[in-house]
Amino acid sequence: MKINSHYSALPAHYLFHDIDLRVQTYLSQHPDTRLLRMGIGDVTRPLPRVIVDAMQRAAEELAHEETFRGYCPENGYEWLRQTIIDHFFLPRGIPFHPDEVFISEGAGSDLGNLSDLFDRDNKVAIMDPTYPAYVDANIMAGREITLLPCLRENNFVPDLPAQPVDIIYLCFPNNPTGAVLTRDQLRLWVEYARRNHSLIIFDAAYEAHISSPDIPHSIYEIEGAREVAIEVHSFSKSAGFTSVRCGYVVVPFETGLQPLWMRRQCTKYNGTAYVSQRAAEATFTPEGQKGIRDNLCYYKNTASLILNGLREIGLEAYGGENAPYIWCRAPHGWNSWTFFDHLLNHCQVVSTPGVGFGRCGEGFVRFSAFANHPSAIEALHRIHAYLGLRP
């Protein structure tokens, strides 16, 4: 038996595992401390009632012979796939066939699993800093990776690759920097992919947090994108499904990859739970949309509070306007982990060290806007009291 040798190139631990170890060590030494957790991007607002009711009805159906269901379709029930098209894509003038939409357990799994479709010899371009799973999945497959720096100097928007690449991972609104692309900026990437016969894997998990009208919610708003892009969506950050688990992938027929993804799913995936799919369907009802908008408004207000609060303290902060993440530069020349440790040990605030997202994240930490308002306010007061950068 031989293991996959590429695993040895991975970091010893996943980023959030390392964070948890430091947090648990601190709590073991200070058991009465009230930590303010603003690091992990987990939601905190309760699900709208209509979504919970839909799950309860679906669960009750499974208790009766006449409504019981067994295995779900590998690509999801057609009624949910059509609902997504009718409510998300068609209002934006983007038609799809239901067979181009695949229901899943969430964006995280899809972003890793899509790697199965591609030969090891493909050259991959990934933003730096970035969501670690993009890099890890391709390291596991043994692919050559080109990192695209996202720095203050380019407003955290990478330049086009200097050399042709086969696969490009883009995430906008971005995790972790909170950066966004305008339509004109995104069009450049689509045109690049078409010229070079590349494929873009577009992570749209945070599109529901967009407020500006000139920021596209889908790459398919750009002409020609259907030929060169796969798009990944999540109900976790839009509808609060981090515990329910549901998302979807769009694989247009024009990419030529729809049959391969269907074949992969039939072999390696037994379908998303019926209860979760009924919950996802309920998000598109008028009551569901209102509840989701209310929660998103809460998170957007928290993002604005954190962004403006950090700037008022005297810290350099970005994002937070069209994304649930705030990207904060460490003061006093500290590196990411040093700033993380100062925040944890002296402010009892948990952040995420930017270097965990890549080398270009060094010197930054990420704050999540999924915390509640009182915790965010208290965290800002603690940071201000400790750093004292401005009166």
C-alpha angles and dihedrals in degrees: 000000000000124000124222100276092206090073088072088067092061122095111266092247137022112256097250091047089059091048091050091051091055092045093049091048090052092047092050088057095040105032095167095054119118105219121203106217113209099146114080117063096235120138123242106186117097120251117264112265094243090060093050090047090053091053092048092051091048092050091049090053089061090060094063128070095222094054101030117126131198127191114003120227111276091237095041134259113309092229090064095043090051091046090055091050093047096048106031110025107028094054086058092050094254115131121198136174114239090242089065091062121075122192116217143167092266148312095274093063093043094052090055097040096051086071087074090073097062136076118245092243094066115115112230129204118202131177118249116243096035147146101292096228092070091059096038094052092053094044087054088054093048097240128157109252127203113198118215110209117232106195141159087257093063096034088252090292111122125231118243112273113275090221128038115271130188103220128029126192114207126176118188127196077038132236115233106008099043090227121150138200126230119222091259092052093048090047089062090059093049091049090049091051092049093049093048099035089241129152123230119209101202117199107205096170093128101042092113089067093062114117103167116088094218093060114092118231093203134029087227089073083078117082113249095018093115088070096052111025143076114193126208123203134185134201088202099082097027100045105014097255098147090124097031094053117211135141140141143225126214114213108177119214088236092069091062088225101098095092091048094050090047090051091048093050093048090055102039106024130056097195139269117290115272091230091055093049092052088050090052091049090053091057088072096055117101090252091047093049092050093050092048092048090051092052093045090050089054092051092045090053089050091050091052090047093053095043095049093039093055091048091049089053088055100257124135107244136173139182121027095113101085098008138052093239132084118203110209127190115226115246128230092028092289119159122235099268092044091054090045090052093048091051092048099043101037104026101026088229121138116215133160119256110238095219087067086072094052143302093286088059091066112124095028139087128202124230121199121222092208090092118102121261098253092051092048092050093048091047091054091049091051093048091047092049092050101042098033091193094152133020 
